[in-house]
Amino acid sequence: MLNLILLSMIFISFKVKMWWITQNFFFFFFFFFFFMYFKIPLYNYFSNISYLFGMDMFSYLMFMLGLWIISLVYLASVNIKLFYSMYFNILMFIFIIIFYFCFFSMNFILFYIFYEINLIPIIILIYGWGYQYERFKAGFYLFIYMIFFSLPFFSCLLYLNKINFIFMYYFSYCNNFNGYFFFLLMMIFLVKIPLFMFHIWLPKAHVEAPISGSMILAGIMLKLGGFGIYHVLMLIFKINLKLNFYLISLSLFGMLILSMVCFLQSDLKILIAYSSVIHMGLVIIGFLTLNYWGYCGSLLLMVGHGLCSSGLFCLSNICYLRFKSRSLFLNKGLINLYPYLSFWWFLLCSSNMSFPPSLNLFGELMLLINLMMWLDLLYFYYFILMILMFLYSLYLYLYTQYGKLIFNMNYLVYINLSEYLLLFLHWLPLNLIFLLMELFF
């Protein structure tokens, strides 16, 4: 049944004037997958296992998040409905196929192949629908970072193949790893998530990408890095116990530095992109501590961040379409012009601050407890980080909603109902999933 749905979407993608039908098809696919597999992976560790594919709670939630974000991409990308929409539909279909193979594969080789193939459609999206000439530099940065760190990972896989290693998840274990293997296997995912000092490609890619590219990058692409870290740590958990201190220290230091860098940004997209790097630093810490609280907190924060960050990028795009600028110095006083839009700014910025009942709150609380169990001397440092993460979200909200209006902008373009629906569909699952919290444990 699933194969028939995916094959039928191929033919729909070639119809230029079927934009909303394709979007509704993605929604149908989401709810079909949700009701078909809802109770199986959450109560059992594995389900639907075959030789190459299988499902657990992590892969199920990540794929459901990907389907939800792809379906919302159509609501956010109405402006390109009349321009090359056939190619856009095909590209979204390719994304779904790649995410399916990435999240449900049970083999390291298969996962690596589609993990790298995923780079091609996102670069096409940036090059084809990007805004400025600098998009070529952003795509080049993305390509170089990913390829440079993927080749060492591939060389490690070749070495494992030489010693007759079993590449299936959950059945793989090797005692011959040293520190070099640890960093070679981890860096491909730490760059994708991304880790501080290897994050330069992310703000550039977000600034030059269209709204669809920003939503896919923030909502799904970064989660592939966390998904890879989770599976690789099962393989190298012994050496991780000796070396995780260095990566956790780098993540904590990077979160502090980037939290202060956020106050110096004047571009909405760059500020939200740095916020993504900070939240993903928490996810890295949660996985590296090898604690059940860290695992659950990282999973919750990845789902919450995917919805919250994607919604904030949609808000910045709505302002860009009206004011033709993402500058904080020009997007001021919006509460006087669009009070309803200001309300959505408040809701999503408060979710980014981890206010209740957003999913970010539960994820960060669990990661705080996990960090205290790992090293209780860090409580004051983490307290400072929480204050800074609250302040830069407050800075983003206050600086855009209050201040003196710039009167050379076009204020007469109204906010469409579809744009309010887009923001609502980001906010609703972000603040209602806490009702199902017992299913995560």
C-alpha angles and dihedrals in degrees: 000000000000091000091051091053092050093047092049089053089062091064093044090053091062092058108093097198098048099086098133094040089057090047091051089048090059090050090050090049090052095052092041090054092042097054094038097055104017102115100029104071097034096058098033126050094225134022140168092019119180131162095281106013137051142150136230132166094274096051092042094054094044093051092046089051090051093051091049093049093047091051090051091048089072092055090051096045101055091127092069093048092106097039120071092327092153091061090044091054091050091050092052090049090052089051091055092049092049093048090049092054093042098050099037101039116109096195127084093217094051092045092050093050095053092038088063096039087058087071093067101062094043091053090048088051092051094044096042102042103020122124109230142027089257088074089086090059091047092051090048091052090050093048096047095047093050098043095044093057097036095063094063089050090052091049089054089052090052090051091050090050089053092057092048095253121179108238098197117114117251091016096066125096133149129181097194098082122119133182093283092056090047094058094038092054095042104042096072089062097036089057091050096049084037125241120206112273090027095060100088093106094057102067091043093050092048094049095050098036122091119247090268090055092049092049093050093044095049097034104043116357095065089049091061087066092053091046091053093047090052093055097040092051088060086062100045104027094129096057088040090063088062101040107030091091091074096051093044091050091050091049093050092047091047092050090054094048096045092046088061092042089058090068090059097054123105098181117084095214095049091050092051090045092054088048087057091053090052094051092046088053087063090051091053091051091049093054097042094055089064091220127139091229089052092050094050093043092050091049092050093046093049092054093043094046092049091058099037098045092045090052092051091052088052090053092050090049092051089054091045092054090054102038100026089227139084094200117128088217092062101035096069135129094024092150089071093054106032110020093167091052089048088057090058090047087056094048096049095040089051089051088051087053087054096246117168134298093022120112090239090068094058092044094050093045091054091047090050091054090046092052091049090053090050096048120351093195090076097069095101092046091050090048090057090049091053091052092050092047089052093047099051091050088050089047090053093051099043096043093053100040101042135044138065118328120241104227100199092075128097103254096168097079105104126218110255122232089238089060092053088048089052092054092044092053089053095048100042100065091036091062101032103049088081086077087069096046094123089065091064095062 
